Amino acid sequence: MYYNEDTVIYYNGNFVKAAEATTGLYGQSLHYGYAIFEGIKSYKTAEGTKVFKAKEHYDRLRRSAELMHMPFNYTTDELVSLTYQVLERNGFSDAYIRPLVFCSPNMGLSKAKESYLTIQAWEWTNGYLANKMRIMTSSFERPNPKAFLVEAKVSGHYVNSILACQEAKDKGYDEALVLDANGNVAESSGANVFFEKEGTLYTPAKGSILPGITRATVLDMCKELNIPVEEKFFTPEEMRGADAAFFCGTAAEVVALESLDDVQFTKNWDDSLCALIQKGYRNLVQGKTLDEFKKSKNALELETEA
């Protein structure tokens, strides 16, 4: 599914066949989840293949290494260059890219003395036009930020995500909405969340969330499109029955939500500000501008006033 006999990856200083790459069985990353990673996407644009927000992703990878006390000496520019080489060697344009930093053999609980980098990629064209998702409030909470460095994208943190997502699927839903320790909405199992109510978008404030790069992009879009947006703490009760809502993340892009705990979001999706964000985000990743969506927003406001 992710590679074949011809797929090339970057692995600790060399470009090698994915099918021939090996790693040891005595590392902290395998045994304890002591690894960091990023999820990045590239797109076919009029100017060729472009990696979306490459600098932001690799700046965060380097910050994650720093927070987790992992020795990691690659610069952002080097990481971006290696990524384009992986894409070129595989002939990929629309692709998902997975850089992973893992540690040398060490069965103790001390910080790593050495780390290794791999950059993998596979073709990926879905995301933006995913069906509306039925979500449920999870019984699992996000990790306490006093126990984990939640701003770092750490492999071990995602055991929590697997538990929350699988619980939702087992109960017949598409995804989970996970709360923080105070009962406030945090995020999904792997994406940030926004909801729309009376012409304003709301998203959870920082604290227990991984403040995603797509989330930051949406906040920038709201500013450019003059869409009111607030970062605040709120409960699932405040979100249920709102006008519209979406999850956003590199893999998901901007995906519409149908309901929360079987309570429908009330607005026709195509008439919502959320839909404008979805379309505008698609423009951005394809290397276009938001100008036409500024016009769409103005038209929507006039229609609403009428």
TORLUM-259067 format. One record per residue (C-alpha): residue number from 1; residue in one letter; x, y, z. Coordinates in nm, 2 decimals, decimal comma, padded with zeros to 4 digits. Layout:
<recs>
+-----+---+--------+--------+--------+
!   k ! r !   east !  north !     up !
+-----+---+--------+--------+--------+
! NUM ! a !      X !      Y !      Z !
...
+-----+---+--------+--------+--------+
</recs>
This chain:
<recs>
+-----+---+--------+--------+--------+
!   k ! r !   east !  north !     up !
+-----+---+--------+--------+--------+
!   1 ! m !  00,00 !  00,00 !  00,00 !
!   2 ! y !  00,28 !  00,24 !  00,09 !
!   3 ! y !  00,57 !  00,12 ! -00,12 !
!   4 ! n !  00,67 ! -00,13 ! -00,38 !
!   5 ! e !  01,00 ! -00,28 ! -00,50 !
!   6 ! d !  01,09 !  00,04 ! -00,68 !
!   7 ! t !  01,01 !  00,30 ! -00,41 !
!   8 ! v !  01,30 !  00,51 ! -00,29 !
!   9 ! i !  01,33 !  00,66 !  00,06 !
!  10 ! y !  01,59 !  00,87 !  00,23 !
!  11 ! y !  01,75 !  00,68 !  00,52 !
!  12 ! n !  02,02 !  00,83 !  00,73 !
!  13 ! g !  02,24 !  00,98 !  00,47 !
!  14 ! n !  02,15 !  00,77 !  00,17 !
!  15 ! f !  01,87 !  00,71 ! -00,08 !
!  16 ! v !  01,78 !  00,35 ! -00,07 !
!  17 ! k !  01,50 !  00,11 ! -00,18 !
!  18 ! a !  01,22 !  00,10 !  00,09 !
!  19 ! a !  01,20 ! -00,27 !  00,05 !
!  20 ! e !  01,57 ! -00,31 !  00,14 !
!  21 ! a !  01,58 ! -00,07 !  00,44 !
!  22 ! t !  01,63 ! -00,23 !  00,78 !
!  23 ! t !  01,65 ! -00,11 !  01,14 !
!  24 ! g !  01,74 ! -00,26 !  01,48 !
!  25 ! l !  01,51 ! -00,41 !  01,74 !
!  26 ! y !  01,67 ! -00,26 !  02,05 !
!  27 ! g !  01,58 !  00,11 !  02,01 !
!  28 ! q !  01,38 !  00,33 !  02,24 !
!  29 ! s !  01,17 !  00,44 !  01,95 !
!  30 ! l !  01,03 !  00,09 !  01,90 !
!  31 ! h !  01,01 !  00,00 !  02,26 !
!  32 ! y !  00,89 !  00,33 !  02,42 !
!  33 ! g !  00,76 !  00,54 !  02,13 !
!  34 ! y !  01,05 !  00,78 !  02,17 !
!  35 ! a !  01,05 !  00,92 !  01,81 !
!  36 ! i !  00,92 !  01,23 !  01,64 !
!  37 ! f !  00,77 !  01,28 !  01,30 !
!  38 ! e !  00,58 !  01,51 !  01,06 !
!  39 ! g !  00,30 !  01,46 !  00,81 !
!  40 ! i !  00,34 !  01,68 !  00,50 !
!  41 ! k !  00,18 !  01,69 !  00,16 !
!  42 ! s !  00,29 !  01,79 ! -00,18 !
!  43 ! y !  00,07 !  01,89 ! -00,47 !
!  44 ! k !  00,08 !  01,93 ! -00,84 !
!  45 ! t !  00,06 !  02,30 ! -00,92 !
!  46 ! a !  00,09 !  02,51 ! -01,23 !
!  47 ! e !  00,45 !  02,57 ! -01,13 !
!  48 ! g !  00,53 !  02,20 ! -01,08 !
!  49 ! t !  00,53 !  01,99 ! -00,76 !
!  50 ! k !  00,51 !  02,20 ! -00,45 !
!  51 ! v !  00,54 !  02,09 ! -00,09 !
!  52 ! f !  00,29 !  02,28 !  00,12 !
!  53 ! k !  00,43 !  02,47 !  00,42 !
!  54 ! a !  00,75 !  02,27 !  00,40 !
!  55 ! k !  00,94 !  02,53 !  00,61 !
!  56 ! e !  00,68 !  02,53 !  00,89 !
!  57 ! h !  00,67 !  02,15 !  00,91 !
!  58 ! y !  01,05 !  02,11 !  00,93 !
!  59 ! d !  01,08 !  02,40 !  01,17 !
!  60 ! r !  00,84 !  02,21 !  01,39 !
!  61 ! l !  01,02 !  01,88 !  01,34 !
!  62 ! r !  01,34 !  02,04 !  01,46 !
!  63 ! r !  01,16 !  02,20 !  01,76 !
!  64 ! s !  01,01 !  01,85 !  01,85 !
!  65 ! a !  01,37 !  01,71 !  01,85 !
!  66 ! e !  01,48 !  01,99 !  02,08 !
!  67 ! l !  01,19 !  01,94 !  02,32 !
!  68 ! m !  01,25 !  01,56 !  02,33 !
!  69 ! h !  01,63 !  01,60 !  02,38 !
!  70 ! m !  01,71 !  01,42 !  02,06 !
!  71 ! p !  02,04 !  01,51 !  01,88 !
!  72 ! f !  01,94 !  01,63 !  01,54 !
!  73 ! n !  02,16 !  01,84 !  01,32 !
!  74 ! y !  01,97 !  01,88 !  00,99 !
!  75 ! t !  01,88 !  02,24 !  00,89 !
!  76 ! t !  01,53 !  02,32 !  00,76 !
!  77 ! d !  01,68 !  02,39 !  00,41 !
!  78 ! e !  01,85 !  02,06 !  00,40 !
!  79 ! l !  01,53 !  01,88 !  00,50 !
!  80 ! v !  01,33 !  02,06 !  00,23 !
!  81 ! s !  01,59 !  01,97 ! -00,03 !
!  82 ! l !  01,59 !  01,60 !  00,07 !
!  83 ! t !  01,22 !  01,59 !  00,05 !
!  84 ! y !  01,21 !  01,72 ! -00,31 !
!  85 ! q !  01,47 !  01,47 ! -00,40 !
!  86 ! v !  01,26 !  01,18 ! -00,26 !
!  87 ! l !  00,96 !  01,31 ! -00,46 !
!  88 ! e !  01,16 !  01,34 ! -00,78 !
!  89 ! r !  01,32 !  01,00 ! -00,74 !
!  90 ! n !  00,98 !  00,84 ! -00,71 !
!  91 ! g !  00,80 !  01,06 ! -00,97 !
!  92 ! f !  00,55 !  01,18 ! -00,72 !
!  93 ! s !  00,35 !  01,51 ! -00,73 !
!  94 ! d !  00,04 !  01,46 ! -00,52 !
!  95 ! a !  00,19 !  01,28 ! -00,22 !
!  96 ! y !  00,20 !  01,23 !  00,15 !
!  97 ! i !  00,54 !  01,27 !  00,31 !
!  98 ! r !  00,65 !  01,12 !  00,64 !
!  99 ! p !  00,98 !  01,23 !  00,79 !
! 100 ! l !  01,06 !  01,02 !  01,10 !
! 101 ! v !  01,34 !  01,07 !  01,35 !
! 102 ! f !  01,42 !  00,77 !  01,56 !
! 103 ! c !  01,69 !  00,68 !  01,81 !
! 104 ! s !  01,99 !  00,45 !  01,84 !
! 105 ! p !  01,98 !  00,13 !  02,04 !
! 106 ! n !  01,92 !  00,20 !  02,41 !
! 107 ! m !  01,69 !  00,00 !  02,64 !
! 108 ! g !  01,72 !  00,26 !  02,92 !
! 109 ! l !  01,51 !  00,57 !  02,99 !
! 110 ! s !  01,78 !  00,83 !  02,93 !
! 111 ! k !  01,79 !  01,07 !  02,64 !
! 112 ! a !  01,92 !  00,96 !  02,30 !
! 113 ! k !  02,28 !  00,98 !  02,21 !
! 114 ! e !  02,22 !  00,95 !  01,84 !
! 115 ! s !  01,92 !  00,98 !  01,61 !
! 116 ! y !  01,84 !  00,86 !  01,25 !
! 117 ! l !  01,63 !  01,03 !  00,99 !
! 118 ! t !  01,41 !  00,87 !  00,73 !
! 119 ! i !  01,19 !  01,05 !  00,48 !
! 120 ! q !  00,93 !  00,84 !  00,31 !
! 121 ! a !  00,65 !  00,93 !  00,06 !
! 122 ! w !  00,36 !  00,77 ! -00,11 !
! 123 ! e !  00,10 !  00,89 ! -00,36 !
! 124 ! w ! -00,21 !  01,05 ! -00,20 !
! 125 ! t ! -00,48 !  01,24 ! -00,38 !
! 126 ! n ! -00,78 !  01,21 ! -00,14 !
! 127 ! g ! -00,87 !  01,43 !  00,16 !
! 128 ! y ! -01,04 !  01,75 !  00,05 !
! 129 ! l ! -01,36 !  01,61 ! -00,08 !
! 130 ! a ! -01,41 !  01,35 !  00,19 !
! 131 ! n ! -01,77 !  01,28 !  00,29 !
! 132 ! k ! -01,92 !  01,46 !  00,59 !
! 133 ! m ! -01,82 !  01,29 !  00,91 !
! 134 ! r ! -02,03 !  01,17 !  01,19 !
! 135 ! i ! -01,83 !  01,22 !  01,51 !
! 136 ! m ! -01,88 !  01,14 !  01,88 !
! 137 ! t ! -01,74 !  01,27 !  02,20 !
! 138 ! s ! -01,47 !  01,02 !  02,31 !
! 139 ! s ! -01,44 !  00,87 !  02,65 !
! 140 ! f ! -01,06 !  00,92 !  02,62 !
! 141 ! e ! -00,90 !  01,25 !  02,71 !
! 142 ! r ! -00,60 !  01,42 !  02,56 !
! 143 ! p ! -00,28 !  01,37 !  02,76 !
! 144 ! n ! -00,23 !  01,61 !  03,04 !
! 145 ! p !  00,01 !  01,89 !  02,92 !
! 146 ! k !  00,19 !  01,86 !  03,26 !
! 147 ! a !  00,27 !  01,50 !  03,18 !
! 148 ! f !  00,36 !  01,53 !  02,81 !
! 149 ! l !  00,51 !  01,80 !  02,58 !
! 150 ! v !  00,20 !  01,82 !  02,37 !
! 151 ! e !  00,34 !  02,08 !  02,13 !
! 152 ! a !  00,59 !  01,81 !  02,01 !
! 153 ! k !  00,48 !  01,57 !  01,75 !
! 154 ! v !  00,59 !  01,25 !  01,92 !
! 155 ! s !  00,51 !  00,90 !  01,80 !
! 156 ! g !  00,41 !  00,77 !  02,14 !
! 157 ! h !  00,14 !  01,03 !  02,19 !
! 158 ! y ! -00,05 !  00,87 !  01,91 !
! 159 ! v ! -00,15 !  00,56 !  02,11 !
! 160 ! n ! -00,41 !  00,80 !  02,26 !
! 161 ! s ! -00,52 !  00,88 !  01,91 !
! 162 ! i ! -00,56 !  00,52 !  01,81 !
! 163 ! l ! -00,77 !  00,44 !  02,12 !
! 164 ! a ! -01,00 !  00,74 !  02,06 !
! 165 ! c ! -01,04 !  00,68 !  01,68 !
! 166 ! q ! -01,11 !  00,31 !  01,72 !
! 167 ! e ! -01,36 !  00,36 !  01,99 !
! 168 ! a ! -01,56 !  00,59 !  01,76 !
! 169 ! k ! -01,54 !  00,34 !  01,47 !
! 170 ! d ! -01,65 !  00,05 !  01,69 !
! 171 ! k ! -01,96 !  00,25 !  01,78 !
! 172 ! g ! -02,04 !  00,33 !  01,42 !
! 173 ! y ! -01,90 !  00,68 !  01,39 !
! 174 ! d ! -01,64 !  00,81 !  01,15 !
! 175 ! e ! -01,42 !  00,99 !  01,41 !
! 176 ! a ! -01,37 !  01,10 !  01,77 !
! 177 ! l ! -01,39 !  01,44 !  01,93 !
! 178 ! v ! -01,14 !  01,43 !  02,22 !
! 179 ! l ! -01,17 !  01,65 !  02,53 !
! 180 ! d ! -00,90 !  01,78 !  02,76 !
! 181 ! a ! -00,88 !  01,70 !  03,13 !
! 182 ! n ! -01,11 !  02,00 !  03,21 !
! 183 ! g ! -01,39 !  01,87 !  02,98 !
! 184 ! n ! -01,32 !  02,12 !  02,71 !
! 185 ! v ! -01,30 !  02,03 !  02,34 !
! 186 ! a ! -00,94 !  01,97 !  02,23 !
! 187 ! e ! -00,92 !  01,81 !  01,89 !
! 188 ! s ! -00,99 !  01,49 !  01,70 !
! 189 ! s ! -00,77 !  01,19 !  01,71 !
! 190 ! g ! -00,54 !  01,35 !  01,45 !
! 191 ! a ! -00,68 !  01,69 !  01,35 !
! 192 ! n ! -00,78 !  02,03 !  01,48 !
! 193 ! v ! -01,14 !  02,14 !  01,50 !
! 194 ! f ! -01,34 !  02,45 !  01,42 !
! 195 ! f ! -01,71 !  02,53 !  01,44 !
! 196 ! e ! -01,93 !  02,81 !  01,31 !
! 197 ! k ! -02,20 !  02,99 !  01,49 !
! 198 ! e ! -02,37 !  03,31 !  01,40 !
! 199 ! g ! -02,10 !  03,43 !  01,16 !
! 200 ! t ! -01,80 !  03,35 !  01,38 !
! 201 ! l ! -01,56 !  03,05 !  01,38 !
! 202 ! y ! -01,44 !  02,90 !  01,70 !
! 203 ! t ! -01,14 !  02,68 !  01,77 !
! 204 ! p ! -00,99 !  02,54 !  02,09 !
! 205 ! a ! -00,73 !  02,76 !  02,25 !
! 206 ! k ! -00,38 !  02,62 !  02,30 !
! 207 ! g ! -00,30 !  02,42 !  02,61 !
! 208 ! s ! -00,39 !  02,06 !  02,55 !
! 209 ! i ! -00,38 !  02,06 !  02,17 !
! 210 ! l ! -00,12 !  02,01 !  01,91 !
! 211 ! p ! -00,16 !  02,35 !  01,74 !
! 212 ! g ! -00,14 !  02,23 !  01,38 !
! 213 ! i !  00,01 !  02,40 !  01,07 !
! 214 ! t ! -00,32 !  02,36 !  00,89 !
! 215 ! r ! -00,50 !  02,52 !  01,19 !
! 216 ! a ! -00,25 !  02,82 !  01,17 !
! 217 ! t ! -00,32 !  02,84 !  00,79 !
! 218 ! v ! -00,70 !  02,85 !  00,86 !
! 219 ! l ! -00,65 !  03,13 !  01,11 !
! 220 ! d ! -00,45 !  03,33 !  00,86 !
! 221 ! m ! -00,72 !  03,27 !  00,60 !
! 222 ! c ! -00,98 !  03,40 !  00,83 !
! 223 ! k ! -00,78 !  03,72 !  00,88 !
! 224 ! e ! -00,74 !  03,76 !  00,50 !
! 225 ! l ! -01,11 !  03,68 !  00,43 !
! 226 ! n ! -01,23 !  03,90 !  00,72 !
! 227 ! i ! -01,40 !  03,61 !  00,89 !
! 228 ! p ! -01,43 !  03,65 !  01,27 !
! 229 ! v ! -01,25 !  03,38 !  01,46 !
! 230 ! e ! -01,20 !  03,31 !  01,82 !
! 231 ! e ! -00,95 !  03,08 !  02,00 !
! 232 ! k ! -01,13 !  02,98 !  02,33 !
! 233 ! f ! -01,21 !  02,70 !  02,56 !
! 234 ! f ! -01,55 !  02,55 !  02,50 !
! 235 ! t ! -01,74 !  02,23 !  02,59 !
! 236 ! p ! -01,90 !  01,98 !  02,35 !
! 237 ! e ! -02,24 !  02,11 !  02,46 !
! 238 ! e ! -02,15 !  02,45 !  02,31 !
! 239 ! m ! -02,05 !  02,29 !  01,98 !
! 240 ! r ! -02,35 !  02,05 !  01,93 !
! 241 ! g ! -02,61 !  02,19 !  01,70 !
! 242 ! a ! -02,39 !  02,47 !  01,58 !
! 243 ! d ! -02,42 !  02,61 !  01,22 !
! 244 ! a ! -02,13 !  02,40 !  01,08 !
! 245 ! a ! -01,80 !  02,25 !  01,17 !
! 246 ! f ! -01,49 !  02,09 !  01,03 !
! 247 ! f ! -01,17 !  01,91 !  01,11 !
! 248 ! c ! -00,85 !  02,03 !  00,96 !
! 249 ! g ! -00,50 !  01,88 !  00,93 !
! 250 ! t ! -00,24 !  01,80 !  00,67 !
! 251 ! a ! -00,39 !  01,46 !  00,58 !
! 252 ! a ! -00,76 !  01,56 !  00,62 !
! 253 ! e ! -00,72 !  01,90 !  00,47 !
! 254 ! v ! -01,05 !  02,06 !  00,56 !
! 255 ! v ! -01,33 !  01,80 !  00,60 !
! 256 ! a ! -01,69 !  01,88 !  00,68 !
! 257 ! l ! -01,86 !  01,74 !  00,99 !
! 258 ! e ! -02,22 !  01,62 !  00,97 !
! 259 ! s ! -02,30 !  01,57 !  01,33 !
! 260 ! l ! -02,17 !  01,55 !  01,69 !
! 261 ! d ! -02,32 !  01,29 !  01,91 !
! 262 ! d ! -02,60 !  01,24 !  01,66 !
! 263 ! v ! -02,69 !  01,61 !  01,68 !
! 264 ! q ! -02,68 !  01,76 !  01,33 !
! 265 ! f ! -02,50 !  02,08 !  01,24 !
! 266 ! t ! -02,78 !  02,30 !  01,11 !
! 267 ! k ! -02,66 !  02,50 !  00,82 !
! 268 ! n ! -02,64 !  02,39 !  00,45 !
! 269 ! w ! -02,27 !  02,32 !  00,42 !
! 270 ! d ! -02,24 !  02,50 !  00,08 !
! 271 ! d ! -02,38 !  02,82 !  00,25 !
! 272 ! s ! -02,14 !  02,81 !  00,54 !
! 273 ! l ! -01,83 !  03,00 !  00,61 !
! 274 ! c ! -01,67 !  02,66 !  00,67 !
! 275 ! a ! -01,72 !  02,58 !  00,30 !
! 276 ! l ! -01,54 !  02,89 !  00,20 !
! 277 ! i ! -01,25 !  02,79 !  00,42 !
! 278 ! q ! -01,25 !  02,45 !  00,26 !
! 279 ! k ! -01,25 !  02,59 ! -00,10 !
! 280 ! g ! -00,99 !  02,86 ! -00,01 !
! 281 ! y ! -00,76 !  02,60 !  00,15 !
! 282 ! r ! -00,77 !  02,40 ! -00,17 !
! 283 ! n ! -00,67 !  02,70 ! -00,37 !
! 284 ! l ! -00,38 !  02,76 ! -00,14 !
! 285 ! v ! -00,24 !  02,41 ! -00,17 !
! 286 ! q ! -00,27 !  02,43 ! -00,54 !
! 287 ! g ! -00,06 !  02,74 ! -00,55 !
! 288 ! k ! -00,35 !  02,98 ! -00,62 !
! 289 ! t ! -00,48 !  03,29 ! -00,43 !
! 290 ! l ! -00,78 !  03,36 ! -00,21 !
! 291 ! d ! -00,91 !  03,65 ! -00,42 !
! 292 ! e ! -01,20 !  03,47 ! -00,57 !
! 293 ! f ! -01,31 !  03,35 ! -00,23 !
! 294 ! k ! -01,31 !  03,70 ! -00,10 !
! 295 ! k ! -01,57 !  03,77 ! -00,36 !
! 296 ! s ! -01,76 !  03,46 ! -00,26 !
! 297 ! k ! -01,77 !  03,56 !  00,10 !
! 298 ! n ! -01,90 !  03,91 !  00,01 !
! 299 ! a ! -02,17 !  03,75 ! -00,21 !
! 300 ! l ! -02,26 !  03,52 !  00,08 !
! 301 ! e ! -02,29 !  03,81 !  00,32 !
! 302 ! l ! -02,52 !  04,00 !  00,08 !
! 303 ! e ! -02,74 !  03,70 !  00,03 !
! 304 ! t ! -02,76 !  03,65 !  00,41 !
! 305 ! e ! -02,86 !  04,01 !  00,47 !
! 306 ! a ! -03,13 !  03,99 !  00,20 !
+-----+---+--------+--------+--------+
</recs>
